[in-house]
C-alpha cells in the first residue's frame, strides 16, 4: 500500500514538474518577439540585441530542462521507494 502511494505521488509530482516547461516557452516567445521588435527599431544594434536575447533564452530553457530532469528522476529513478 505504501509503495502504491509513493508511486502515485511521484507520478503527480512528475506531472507538476512538467508544467514548469510552460513558463520558459512563453518567456522565450515573448523575448523573441521583443527582440525582433527592437531590431526593427534599431537595426544597427542587432548584434547586441541578438546576443542578449540568446543568453536570456538559454537561461530560460535551463528552467524547463531542470523540470524535465526532476520528472524523469521521479518516474524512473525514484529514491523514495528505497526508503521503504
Secondary structure, 3 states (H helix, E strand, C coil): CHHHHHHHHHHHHHHHHHHHHHHHHHHHHHHHHHHHHHHHHCHHHHHHHHHHHHHHHHHHHHHHHHHHHHHHHHHHCCCCHHHC
